[in-house]
Amino acid sequence: MPPAPAADPTAMNGENLRWKKFPVLDDGFVTLVDVMGTDASVVQAARVSYGEGTRKVSDDRQLIRYLLRHAHTTPFEMAELKFLVRVPMDCWRQWVRHRTANINEYSTRYSLAIDSMQATQDDGWRSQATHNRQGSAGVLTVADGHPLTQSEQELQSLARRVYEERLAAGIAREQARKDLPLSTYTEAYWKIDLHNLLHFLALRMDSHAQLEIRRYAEAIGHEIVARLFPLCWEAFLDYRFNALRLTHLDQGVIQRLATAGSLPADRQAFLAAQDETWAGLERCREREECLAKLISLGLVTEG
Ligand SMILES: Cc1cc2nc3c(=O)[nH]c(=O)nc-3n(C[C@H](O)[C@H](O)[C@H](O)COP(=O)(O)OP(=O)(O)OC[C@H]3O[C@@H](n4cnc5c(N)ncnc54)[C@H](O)[C@@H]3O)c2cc1C
């Protein structure tokens, strides 16, 4: 059994983390406003259910790991975190899909829109992924990126100028804002319990999430949650974020490869052992996902 992580007296806690700004993107940030609870709160909540009698057989770390492994969710809901975040609006649009948080956002009906738009650097333009219609793949070269950076600057400047002209003409802020680009930064308070925050982080730190929101999720996870809830964080990484889920069909493929004695398998052996419902399909996303899992486990060789 690995030893419990040693307590670090210089480690950041809820007190010295509060209001510390963690920069994200070119002008965004996440900052912790408030936190209720620690790893101990999760344990305390769980022991109401399991009773003190379990203490001898299960220390706090083991209990947290057990809870997370077996999706016992409510003890993690006993801890709450409140953040102030500054995010481009397109990223925020993805963020607010997570319905289990409480939000108060900066009002551009009431106040002037924040005079900052997320700008892309020359080497920050990503090409469209061919295998995943939602994703991006690699970056364009600097030579390719430069004109795009230039036109983005022009567009953002024009949009801001038009916005300010409308305000100067006496147009209401709620209408003047309508042509501001989605790259405009907004700010919001965002409060969420630890269970739903871990769910958010699992989805938004994942490589399938858009890079911009991933950067925010990584800052929240690594800079804040990891420090405030080290045991929960460790269990989250082990049993959720870095875990690999084998479906019933995946297990069948592995069993057939093992029975045939062809492990590690090459691609041809993998195809011979694939699920029968995939076999007739020229393209099959589930088969590709299974192959990727088996390659990551060293059960199938690449190539
Ligand atoms: C990589 C990626 C790509 C995406 N692509 C798209 C897309 O193309 N189009 C699109 O529209 N969205 C897209 N989304 C958004 C996605 O479908 C979810 O809306 C978003 O991730 C919020 O997830 P959630 O509902 O689990 O989280 P939350 O809203 O925080 O909810 C957490 C959990 O609470 C429960 N819950 C919350 N509200 C309800 C409810 N009303 N009824 C029942 N259970 C509830 C569910 O179990 C849910 O999983 C994408 C998300 C990701 C991560």
The ligand as a Gaussian input file, in Angstrom:
#p B3LYP/6-31G(d) Opt

LIG

0 1
 C      -15.773000      17.362000     -25.005000
 C      -17.172000      17.883000     -24.910000
 C      -17.894000      18.135000     -26.056000
 C      -19.212000      18.636000     -25.968000
 N      -19.909000      18.886000     -27.128000
 C      -21.164000      19.392000     -27.057000
 C      -21.923000      19.682000     -28.240000
 O      -21.458000      19.486000     -29.343000
 N      -23.165000      20.234000     -28.099000
 C      -23.729000      20.459000     -26.875000
 O      -24.860000      20.929000     -26.804000
 N      -23.043000      20.170000     -25.745000
 C      -21.793000      19.658000     -25.790000
 N      -21.094000      19.397000     -24.645000
 C      -21.743000      19.676000     -23.349000
 C      -22.200000      18.383000     -22.672000
 O      -23.158000      17.685000     -23.444000
 C      -22.786000      18.698000     -21.281000
 O      -23.919000      19.515000     -21.428000
 C      -21.785000      19.405000     -20.383000
 O      -20.539000      18.767000     -20.440000
 C      -22.314000      19.408000     -18.949000
 O      -22.209000      18.090000     -18.481000
 P      -23.197000      17.549000     -17.353000
 O      -24.620000      17.694000     -17.802000
 O      -22.744000      16.163000     -17.020000
 O      -22.834000      18.523000     -16.144000
 P      -23.790000      19.247000     -15.094000
 O      -24.799000      20.074000     -15.781000
 O      -22.891000      19.903000     -14.083000
 O      -24.523000      18.070000     -14.408000
 C      -23.789000      17.124000     -13.624000
 C      -24.635000      15.876000     -13.538000
 O      -25.847000      16.204000     -12.844000
 C      -26.925000      15.498000     -13.426000
 N      -27.903000      16.468000     -13.926000
 C      -27.754000      17.808000     -13.981000
 N      -28.857000      18.391000     -14.440000
 C      -29.720000      17.397000     -14.683000
 C      -31.047000      17.350000     -15.180000
 N      -31.729000      18.443000     -15.502000
 N      -31.618000      16.147000     -15.306000
 C      -30.976000      15.020000     -14.981000
 N      -29.724000      14.981000     -14.509000
 C      -29.110000      16.166000     -14.361000
 C      -26.342000      14.619000     -14.534000
 O      -26.014000      13.362000     -14.012000
 C      -25.082000      15.330000     -14.892000
 O      -24.094000      14.499000     -15.473000
 C      -19.793000      18.875000     -24.695000
 C      -19.059000      18.608000     -23.545000
 C      -17.760000      18.128000     -23.633000
 C      -16.996000      17.860000     -22.365000

